[in-house]
Amino acid sequence: MKGLTLTLGGLTTLVGIIWLVNPLSTVSFLAWVLAFALFAAAVSQMSFYFSLEPQYRNIWSLLQSILSLIFALIIFGMSGAERANFLITLVGFWAIAIGITRILLGFSLRDTAFDRDRHILSSGVWTLVIGILLLVLPLLFSAFIGYLAAFFLIIAGVSLLITGLQLP
């Protein structure tokens, strides 16, 4: 148990230091994981499509799996900085969409007895602002996320090393 704890602590600390030196690699790695998940889902969905009897097959299901596969291959082909920028941009657009829908929800709740409309409206505005900032400054946010993840990994790794050294 002691050896496993020390090994995991050392590896976690090492990955944290690598991410601290190159913070964009963190977000790039997350985008690579997203691409791998898209690829696996596309292959699974495509194999399910072809396993069905022809009369039960839906062309939209096949098209969705082909688009997911193409999307995954495009992400795999990007450089590390492009993958990081892509993921932050994707999250930025997602935050803008969520922000707009929350603002619309907040306005629509003003005419009801629901008394949380200002809370929903303000959270929508803040989400919209964060989404716009993500689109305007994607590399800054990628670096911030990278440094944050690196510090968490280093703290967790050192904690594991200390725990491992204290084990009998």
N, C-alpha and C positions, 0 to 999 in steps of 0.2 A: 504494500500500500504506500509505503514511504517513497519508493522509487517512482511509482506512477505519479504521485502528487508532485514530486520534484521535477519530473520530466514535463508534466503538463504546465507547471509553473514556469519552467524555463522556456518552453515553447511559446506560451502565452506572452511572456515578457518580451521575447525576441520578436514576435509578430507586432507587438505594440511599439517597439523601437523602430522596426522597419516602417510601420505606418506613420510614426512620428517624423521620420526622415523624409518620407514621401507621402504626404496626406492625401493627395489625389488618388493614390492607389486604392485607398479604402472605398471611395465611391465608385471607382472603376471596377473593383472586385464585386461590389453590390450589383452593378449593372451587368457584369458577367454572370452572376447568379441568376438575375432576372432573365437573361438570354438563355441560360441553360434550362430554366423552368419553362420558358416559352417553347423551346425546342422539344423538351420531353413531353409537354402537353400536346404539341402539334403532332408528334409521332404517335402518341397514344390515341389521339382523336382520329387520326388518319387510319390507324390500324383497326379501330373500332368501326369506322365507316365501311372499310372494305370487308369486315367480318359479317356485316349485315346482309340479309338477302336483298337482291337488287330492288325489289318493290318497296323496301323500307328505307332505302338510302335517300338522304336529303342533300341536294347539291350545295345548299348553304352551309351545311356542316363541313363538307369537303373544302369549300372556299375558305371558311374560317381557319381550318387547319393549315391550308396552303399559305394563307396570309401570315399566320403565326410563325410558320416555319421560315418564311422569307424574312420577317421582322427579326427573328432570332439570328439568322445568318448575317443579316446586316449589322446587328450589334456585335456579333463575334468578330466581324471584319474591321471594326473600328479600333483606333488606337486607344490607349488608356485614358488620355485626356479627353478624347471625343466621347468615350463611354461615360466618363464622369459628368461631362457637360450635358450629354443626352439625358442622363438620369435626373439631374437637377432641373433641367428644362421640363421634363415630363412631370416631375413633382410640382413645379411652378404652375404649369397649365392646370394640373389637377387642383391645386390650392385655389387658383382663380375661379375655376368652375364651382368648387365647394363654397367659396366666399360669396359668389354671386347668388347661388341658390339659397344660402342662409340669409342674405340681405332681402331677397324676395320673400322668403318665409317670414322674416321679421316684419316686413311691411304688411303682409297679408294677415298676420296675427293681431295687428293693431285694432282691427274692427271686431275682434272676438273678446271673450272674457278672460282669455289666457293672458296672465300678467307678466310673462317672461319675454315679451316681444323686444324690449330694449336689450336684454342680454343676448338674445339670438342675433339681433341686428348688429350689435357691437362685435360679437365674435365673427360675424360675416365680414365686417369691415376689416378687422385685424387679419383674418385669413386671406382676404383679397390683397391687402398690403404685403403680407409675407409672400404670396404668390408672385406679385409684381417684382418684389425685391429678388426673388429666386431667378426670375427671368432676366433681370437687369444685371445681376452680379452672380452668375452661376459658379464661377471659379472660386470666388470668395466663400460662398456657402459650402462648396465641395471641400475646400481646405479646412473650414471650421468643423465640418462633420468628421473629416479625417483626423484632425487633432483631438477632437472629443473622443472618438473611438480609440485612438492610440492611448490617450491617458487612461481610459477605462481598462484597456487591456493590460497596460503596465501595472496599474494598481491591483488588478485581479491576479496577474502573474506573480507579483511580489508577495501578495497575500498567500498565494498557494505555496510559494517557496518557503515563506516563514512557517506556514502550517506544516509543510513537509519536513522541515528541519526539526520541528518540535515533536514529530511522531516518533514512537519507540522503534 
